[in-house]
Amino acid sequence: METRNVAGFSAPRSGAGEIEPQRVMKPLLRLLAVVAMVGVPVLLYRMGKGLGVTALGTVVPWGLWVAFYIFFIGLSAGSFLLSTTVYVFRSERLAGVGRASVGRRFEDQIVGERLAGVGRLALVQALACLATGLAFISVDLGHWERFWHVLVYPQWRSVLPWEVYLYTAYAGILLLALYFLMRCDLSRRGSEAQGSAQGFYRLLSLGFRCPDDPEAKRACDVENLRRVRLISIIGIPIALAAATDMVFAVVKARPAWFSPGFAMGSTVSALASAAALMLFVRAMVLPGPEKDRALLQTLARLTGILLIVNLFILGIELLTGFYGGVPDHLAVLRLTLFGPFWWVFWVLQLAVGAALPLLLIYGRAEGATPGRLGLAGLLVTIGLFGERLNNVIPAQAVPVFPGLDTAVSSARLTALYVPNGVEWLSSWGIVALAALLTYFVMRRLPMVEHRSYPGEE
């Protein structure tokens, strides 16, 4: 007889059709290694030759790399905002804290528990995605070696220097939060490790030594969590600024971007993609013990709700856009829905990235197994990247004044932008390399475990 848990999912049942994380990860890592070996040389080729080897032009100067940039920055901001549900708003479900000890203070409840089940993963994911997003926007620069000019010679009337300084502060916030979350565990690992591993963990803990007394350890962990809460509160407005894609939302010449709905949709999309990627990683990359399945189901339910809200905002944008009848905005919408790349919207974004994942999350046919939920998270992440493509490219493919794209016969002066092989291969090389580095870092950090204190087992 089928049983149900509090999240409303069917109880997981193992079977021949279940996706096993151990069988998925080895071939996936091999595939990522091959993609990185192919893509990184192409990336180096582009860095040496400039933008002349791309399909970018005057009409569409922001292409595939910018779409990847806002996708990963959104992933980073969304991941950080989700971490605040644990450290600021104190969500017990995402913290992995049972309700058996509700009478205790939150900091006392989670000391010795698997708070890192989501919190640490969210912050590491945020930092990795931030670095990946900045790598993409660096590749998009004509003279990437001059990236530091925006820091030294800022033009304060432009949004760009503000974003750069915000990203710098945001990276510092992520590093500080991770340090205080992990320093006790890193100190314990440094005390137990041998050889180079001992030096590695002591370096990461910056020489911090966790107290030996159980009560002192508990007090140290509680103090660390309080510091993380303060750091997270400071980081919330910065992450929200990153998630709203304000560099697009202030472009008056592009009606599809210059809209409050665009900023709102970007924020929800960032949260949905972050929850989806976290679901995939927690289910397939860093699978936890059997009792963690309730956490997976909570993440799946959160992903589904955010995805539905994102679809609702998308529907409002389409309705107001068609009803408003602004010519340039109408042209962008028609190009998105019925243009040469209609399949990005209808197939990648809606079918693969929305309809199928919702069936996997809420369907009852096989039960909500970790493999099934992880696949749903991966599909949502891919679909929301399709949304980012539609955010960036169609809005530029409509010239700011008629005839701009036909005034001169030139491949650089066309509204039809199709990323070429250099752009695709270098992009997948960056993604594969970032995924491999993040995986190996996560395997060596105290991501999901937090030891019990002596005498408390």
N, C-alpha and C positions, 0 to 999 in steps of 0.2 A: 504494500500500500504506500502511496506517495505521501511524504510529509512535507510540511512547509515551515520555513523559518520566519522570523519577525520581519525580514525585509521583503517577504512576499515571493521568494523564489522557491522553486522546487528543490528538495534536498538533492545534492549532487550524488550521482551514481557512477561508479567507475565502470568502464566497458571498453569494448574494442574500438568504438568510435571516438573515444576521448583523446584530445590532443595532449600528449605528454611533454612537459617543458624540457626534460632531459634530452628527448629525441629531437626537439626543435632547435635547441641552442647550438649544438655542434655544427650542423650544416649551415646555420645562419651565420655563425662566426666565420666559417670558411668562406661563405659568400661575401661577407663584408670585407674580408681580407683581400679577396680577388678584386672586388670593386675598388678598394682603396689603392691597390697596386696599379690598376688601370687609370683611375681618376686623378691621382696625385701628380703623375708626370704631365698630364694635360693641364692641370692647374698651374704647375710651374711654367709650362709653355705660355699660358695666357699671361702670367705675371711678367714674363720677359718680353712678350710681343705687344702688350697693351690691348685696348678695346677694339682694335681693328680686326681682330680675329673672331669677333662676336657678330651676332645679327642685330645688335642694337643700332638705333638711328636717331634722327632728329625728332621724328614724330613720337616714337616710343623709346625714350632714353632709359627708362627703368623697366627691366625685364625680369627674367627668371631669378637672377640673384637677389633682386629686391624682394620678390615674392617669398623666397626662402628666408630672407632677413626678417621680414615682419612676422613670418610664421614662427620662427624660432624665438624671436623676442617675445611674441605673444605666449608661446609655450613657457618661457622663463617667467614672465610676469604672472601668468596663471598658476604656475607651480608654486611660486612664492605666496600668492594670495591664498591658495589652498592650505599651505603650511600654517597660515595664520589662524585657520579654523581650529588647529590644535593648540598653538602656543599663545594666541591672543583671545580667541573666542571659546577655547577650551571644549572642543567637541570630543565627547567621550568615545563615540563610535570610531572616529578616525584615529583617535589616540590608542585604541585597543584597550581602553579601560572599562572593566565591567562595572555594573551598577551595584555590585555587592557591597561596595565601600563608599556609597554616595555621601555618607555623612562626613567623610574626611575631606580636607582641603585638596584642591585639584593637584597642586604640586606634590603633596604627599601620596596621592593615589598613584601617580604615574612613575614615581621613583621605584625602580626595580621592575617596571612593566615594559612592554615592547612599544614604548612611545615612538620609537624610530620606525615602526611599521609603515607609517605614512610620512611623518614629519621630516625625518632625515632624508628619506628618498626624495621628497618634494624639494628640499633645499639643494641637494646635489643635482637633481634634474634641472632646477632653475639655473644653477651656476653653469652646468654643461651647455644648456640651450642658449644662455647669454653669450658664452664664448663662441658657440657655433654661429649664432646670428651676427655677431660682430665680425667673424671671419668672412661671412658672405658679403656684408656691406663693404668690407675692405677690398675684396676681389672686384667689386663693382666700381671702385674708384679708378679713374683714368691713371692717376699717379698715386698708387697705393702707398708708396714710400713716404708720401707727404701727409699721412693721416694725422700726424701730430700738429700740423699747422692750425687745425681748428681749436686746439687747446691753447696755443701760443698767440694766435691772431684771430680771436673770435669776433664775429659780427653779431652783436647782441640783438639786433632786430630780426635775425633769422632764428628759426626754431632749432636748427641743426646743432649749434654749440650748446644750447640748453640740454638737448638730448644727450650729447656726449658727456657733459658734466653729470647729468643724472645717471647715465650708465656707469660712470666711474664710482659715484657714491653707492649705487645699487650693488655693484660688484663687492665693494667693501662691506656692505651690510650682510650680503650672503656669506662672505668669508668669516666675518665675526660671529654670525649666528651658528655656522657649522663648527667653528672652533669651540665655542662654549658648550655646544651640544655633545661634542665628541671627545673633549679633552680628558675627561675622566677615563673613558674607555681606551683612548689612545695611551694614556699613562699606564693603565693596567696591562695593556698589550706590550708596551715597551718594557715593563718589568719582567714579563714572562718570555719574551722573544729572545732569540739568540742571533749573534752575528750582525749582519747588515740590517736585518729586519728590526732589531732593537734600536739601532740608530735611526732608522726610517720613522718609527713610531715616536721616538723621543723628539725628533725634529718637528714632526707634525704637532706634537703637544707643546712645543716651545719650552721644553724643560719642565713643564708643570708636573707635579707629583700629587696624585690623589691620596687623601688620608687613608691610613690602614684601619682605623677604628670604624666599625660598621655605622655607628651613629654619626660620626664625622663625615663618612662617605655620603650618607643620606643628606645631611645638611649641605654638603658641597653640591650635590646634584640639584637640590632644590634651589640653591642660589644661582646655579647655572641656568636653570629654567626661567627664573625671574629675569635674568639678564637677556635671555633670548626673547622673552616676551616684550621687553622694552625695545630691543633692537627691531623686532618685527613691527611694532607699532610705528616706529619711525619710518620703516620701509614701505608701509602700505601706500601712502600717497605717491611715492616714487614708482612703485610697481603699477599703480593705476595709470600714471602718466605714460608709462611704457606700453601698457596694454591698449590704450586708446588710439594708438597710431596717429599722434597729433601732428606729425610731419606731413601726413596726408590731409587730415581734417581741416587744416588752415589754408589749403590751396583753393582760392576763390574761383579760379578759372576752370575748375573741374567740379561740376555740380554733383557728380556721383560721390565725390569725397567730401565736399564742403557741406556737411550735414551732421547734426547731432546724432542721428540714427547710425551713421557710420562709426562714430566713436563708441556708441553703446553696443553695436553689433560686434565690434572688434574686441571689446572687453569680455562679452559672453563667449565669443569664439575662443578667446585665449583661455578662459576657465575650462571650457568643454574639452579643448585639445589637451590641456594639461592633465585633467582628470583621466582622459582616455589613455594618454601615454603612460601615466602612472599605473593604470589598471593593467596595461600590457606588461609593463616592467615587473610589477608585483606578482602577476600571474605566471609569466613565462621566463623572465630573466632572473629574478630573485625570488623564486617561490618559497613561501613560508610553510610552517607545519600545518597539519590538518585543521587545527583550530583557527587558523587565519582565514578560513573560507568566508566567515561572516564579514571580515574586513573587505575582501574582494567583492562581495555582494553589495556592500555599502558603496564602494567606489563605482561599481557598475550602475547602481541606481542613480548615483550623483551624475555620472556621465550621461545617462539617459535623460535625466531631467534637464541638464544644461543643454543637451543637444536639441531637445524639444523647444526650449526657450529660444535657442539660436534660430531654429526654423521659424518660430513665430515672428521674431524680429525681421528675418529675411522676408517673410510674407508681407509685413507692414511696409518694408522698404519698396517692394515691388508694387504694392497697391498704391502707395502715395506717389511713387515715381510715375506710374502710368496715368493715375488720376490727375496729377499736377500738370502733365503735358509739357514740361520744359523741354525744348527740342534736343539739346545736347544730352540731357539725362535720358530721354526716351531712346536716343540713338545708342547710348551705352547699354541700356537694358535690353534692347533688341539684339544688339551684338552679342551680349552675354547668353541670351536664351536661344537665339536662332542663327547666330553667326557661324563662321567656319569651325569654331571650337565649341559648339553647342554641347558636345558630349562631356566637356569638363563640368558643366552645370548639371545636366540631367543624369549622366551616368556616374561620374566620379563623385560629385558633391552630394547628390540626392540619393541615388540608388545604392552605390557602394558605401558612401560615407554616412548615410542616415537610415534609409529603410532597412537594409540588411543588418546593421548593428542593433537597431531597435528590436528586430525579430530575435536576434541572438540573446539579447539581454532579457527581454520580457517573454520570449516564447517558452512553451511548456513541453515541447516534444522530447527533449533529451535531458532536461534538468540543467541547472546553471553550473556546469563544471568549470574549473579554473581555465582549462584550455579554451573553452567556448567564450568565456568572458574576456580572456586575453585577446582572442581573435577580434572580438567586438571592439575592444579598445584600439587595436591596431587599425581597423577599418575606419573608425571615427577620425583617428589622427590623419590618415591618408585623405579622407574626404574633406577635412577642414583645410588641408593644404590646397586642395582644389579650389576652395572658397577664396583663399589668399591669392591664387592666380587670377581669379575673376575680379578680385578687388583691385589688383594692380594694373593688369594689361588692358582690358577693354576700356577703362576710363581714359587711357591715353590714346587708344586707337581711333578715337573720334577727334579730328584736328580742332584746335581752338578757334580757327576760322576756316570757312570752306575754301577748298582749293590748295591748301598748304601741302597736302601729300601728292598733288598732281602738277604742281608748278614746274618742277624739274624732274626729268626722268633719271632717278637715282635709286639704288638699292637702299641707301641710307635715308631716303625721304619717302618712305612708304608706311601706310597705316597697318599693313599686314605684318605683324611681328611673329616669327616662328623661331624659337630658340634653336641654335645649331648644335652640332655635336660637341664643340668645345664647351659650350655652356652646360649642356646636360652632363657630360662626363666629368667635368670639374666639380659640378654640384654634387653628384653622387659620390665623388671622391671625398669631398669635404664631409658629407653626411656619414659615410662609412668610416672614415678615420676618426671622426668625433665619437661615433657609437662605440668603436673598439676601445678607444682611450677611456671613455666613460665607464664601459663595462669592466675593464681591468682595474680601474681606480675603485669602483664600487666593490669589487671582490676583495679588496684589501683594506677597506674601511669598515668600521663597526656600523653597518647600515641598519640591521634589523634586530640585533640582539642587545640586550642590556642585562648584565649579570645580576642574579639575586645576591643579596648581601649575606654574609656568613650567618648561619643560624636561622635564616628565613625561608629555606627550602621547604 
